[in-house]
Amino acid sequence: MNLLDDAQLEFENLKREVEATQGRYKKNASKIIKSLGCLETYLGKLVTEWENKDDKWRPEGNGADVKMGNLSGLDQLVTTDKMGDFHTKFASQFRELRKFLLEDLD
């Protein structure tokens, strides 16, 4: 969970950096900022879902006994369902971000 929290903070920081340096991007600054915001928001929701669970529910130790079905957002991280939230809200948005960044290098 700490890794997701760290990743969320990194996307948030990167978004702020792009906002502060928009003039350095050729054409996609607003699209890059929007994509970073979507990625940060998605991860933030997962972290919040985890943090809002009752303490009595939380597993001790490494969390190996967590029943992912109790965490709908986190459950999407391990599913192979291509229409699940992870694939539609994160993975596809990440691919878009990559495309925008590469276009700006031209």
N, C-alpha and C positions, 0 to 999 in steps of 0.2 A: 504494500500500500504506500509505503514511503516513496517508492520509485514513481508511482503515479502522481503523488503529491509534488514531488520534485519536477516532474515533466510539466505539470500544470503551471507551476511557477516559472519555469523556463519559457513556455509559450507566452505567458503574460509579460515577462521581461522583454522577450524578443519583439512582441507587438509594440511595446512602448518605445523600443529602440528604433523600429521602423517608422513609427509615428513621428519621432523626433528628427528623423533624417529623410523624410519623404522626398525631398528635392533631389536626392541622389539616385532615385529609381527612375528609369526611363518612362515606363508607362503603367506599371501595375501596382503602384504603392497602395492604392485604396483596396484593391483585390487581395493583396498580401495581408494587409491589416485585417480585413474581414475574415480571411481564412484562419489567420492566427487566433483571432478572437473566437471563432467557432471551435477550434481545437482546444483552446484554453477553457472555454465554457463547458465543453463535453467532459473533459477530464475533471473539472471542478465539480460537476454534478456527481461523478463517480466517487470522488473523495468525500463529498458531503453525504452521499448515501451511506458510505461506510461509517463516517463519524457520527451519524445520527442514529445508529443502531443502539439498542439497549446494551449496557455493559454486561448484563447477565447473558446476553446472546453471544457476545464476542468470545471467540475461542482464546484459550490461553496458549502461550508459546507461539509457534510459527503459523498458526491458522490453517493447518492441514485438514482440520475437521470442519471447516466452514461449509455449509450447504449453500451453494451459489444460487440456488433457486430462490433463496430469501433475499437476494440482492439483485433485482432485475437488471440494473445497469451494468453491474460487474459481471453478471451472468453472460452478457453479450461479448465479453472479452474472450471467452473460451468456447463460444459456439461456432459452428461451421456454417450457420445460416447466413447466406450472403445478403439477406434483406434485414438482418438484425441491425440494431442501432450502431454497433461498432463499425460495421462495414459501410452503412449509409451515412453516418454522421461524423465518423472520424477518418477511416481509411480513405474514403473517396475524397474528403476534404483535404487530407494530407497530399493526395495525388494532385489535386488542383493547385495547392500551394506550391508544390514542386514545379508544376508547369509554369505558373506565374513567375517564379524565381528564375527559371531557365530562360523564359522569354525576355526577361529584363537584362540578361547577359548578352543578348544579340547586339 
